[in-house]
Amino acid sequence: MKDLLLTIAKGLVEEPDAVSVTVDEPNEEGTIVYHIHVAEGDMGRIIGKQGRIAKAIRTVARSAAIRKDEKVMVEID
């Protein structure tokens, strides 16, 4: 999942070297939280107009997690 998010994010930004993904331990509900960190200038590119790209990234992550019987949440920092 981490590799998937890295690949998607690096393809969208101008500074792919600044992209990183951190993972939190599952919370009490069993949800794993992934944090995508990008350069300040690339925040608009990763979020998109009205959050459409961010929503699409979250949808892809949830779809991949369903195949593994996991619950995930993606936050963009």
N, C-alpha and C positions, 0 to 999 in steps of 0.2 A: 504494500500500500504506500509506503514511504517513497519507494522508487517511482511509482505511478504519479504521485503528487509532484515530485521533483521534475519529472519529465514534462508534465503539463505546464508547470510554472516556468521552467526554463525556456520553453518554446514561446511564451507570451511576452517576456520582458526583454529589455535592452541590455541589462547587466546580468547574464545568467550565472556568473561567478558569485554574485551576492545572494543567490537564492539558497535557502536552507529550510529543512523541515525537522521539527522536533516532535517527539511523541510523549504524551503523558501516560501514566499508568491508568488502567481502567478504573473508573469511579465506582461508587456503590451500585449503580445501575448497570455496570458492565460496559459503559460507553468509553471508547478510546478517543482521546482528543488529539488531533494533529494540528500543529501550528506552522503555517507557512510564513517565513520571513523573507521579505524582498527589500531592495533598495528603496529609499524614500521617493525617488523619481519614478519608480515603477509601480507605485501603489495604484495609480489610476488605471494602468494597463491590466493589472491582475483583478481589480474589482469590476471594471467595465462600466458602461452606462447603466445607471440605475441598478447596479449590482448584478447584472445579467451573467457576466463571466464568472463571478464568484459563485453564483447560484448553480451554474453549469458544472463547475469544479466539484461542488458539494454533491450534486446529483451523481456524477461519475464515481465519486468516492463511495457513496452509499450503495450504488449498484455493485461495485467491486466487493464491498464488505458483505453484502447479502450472500454472495457466492461462498463466503467463508463463515457464514453464520456469526457475524460480528456486528456490533453497533459502533458507528464512527461519527465524529463531528469534526468539521474542518473550520479552523479560525485563521484569518489572515491578519498577521501582525506587522 
